Amino acid sequence: MSALQMIYRKNLYTWEQALRVSASLALIAYGATAMKGTILGYGLIATGVVLAITGLFGWCPMCAMFGRTLKVKQK
């Protein structure tokens, strides 16, 4: 087990990470262009940033709260 795995365990699959990152880019772009300067636009941007962070790290606090983990393959 690496040092990074001791800090947190990934609970998102690779396909889910890619989906979150691409959805976050779409949310950020839409919030920044179509809803520029509105509260809803800022909310979409904030949601996109959170999705991007969880997608990049592969760990979602909500999924962890409900006990979702991925099985670690032993080498």
Contacts in CASP RR format, 6 or more apart in sequence:
PFRMAT RR
TARGET T0000
AUTHOR 0000-0000-0000
METHOD contacts of the structure
MODEL  1
MSALQMIYRKNLYTWEQALRVSASLALIAYGATAMKGTILGYGLIATGVV
LAITGLFGWCPMCAMFGRTLKVKQK
1 72 0 8 1.000
5 72 0 8 1.000
8 57 0 8 1.000
8 59 0 8 1.000
9 59 0 8 1.000
9 69 0 8 1.000
9 70 0 8 1.000
9 72 0 8 1.000
10 58 0 8 1.000
10 59 0 8 1.000
10 70 0 8 1.000
11 58 0 8 1.000
11 59 0 8 1.000
11 60 0 8 1.000
11 63 0 8 1.000
11 64 0 8 1.000
11 67 0 8 1.000
11 68 0 8 1.000
11 69 0 8 1.000
11 70 0 8 1.000
12 20 0 8 1.000
12 54 0 8 1.000
12 55 0 8 1.000
12 58 0 8 1.000
12 59 0 8 1.000
12 60 0 8 1.000
12 63 0 8 1.000
12 70 0 8 1.000
13 70 0 8 1.000
16 55 0 8 1.000
17 55 0 8 1.000
17 56 0 8 1.000
17 58 0 8 1.000
20 51 0 8 1.000
20 52 0 8 1.000
20 54 0 8 1.000
20 55 0 8 1.000
21 51 0 8 1.000
21 52 0 8 1.000
21 55 0 8 1.000
21 56 0 8 1.000
23 48 0 8 1.000
23 51 0 8 1.000
24 47 0 8 1.000
24 48 0 8 1.000
24 49 0 8 1.000
24 50 0 8 1.000
24 51 0 8 1.000
24 52 0 8 1.000
24 55 0 8 1.000
25 48 0 8 1.000
25 52 0 8 1.000
27 44 0 8 1.000
27 45 0 8 1.000
27 47 0 8 1.000
27 48 0 8 1.000
27 51 0 8 1.000
28 44 0 8 1.000
28 45 0 8 1.000
28 48 0 8 1.000
28 49 0 8 1.000
28 52 0 8 1.000
30 41 0 8 1.000
30 44 0 8 1.000
31 40 0 8 1.000
31 41 0 8 1.000
31 42 0 8 1.000
31 43 0 8 1.000
31 44 0 8 1.000
31 45 0 8 1.000
32 41 0 8 1.000
32 45 0 8 1.000
35 41 0 8 1.000
35 44 0 8 1.000
54 60 0 8 1.000
54 61 0 8 1.000
60 68 0 8 1.000
END
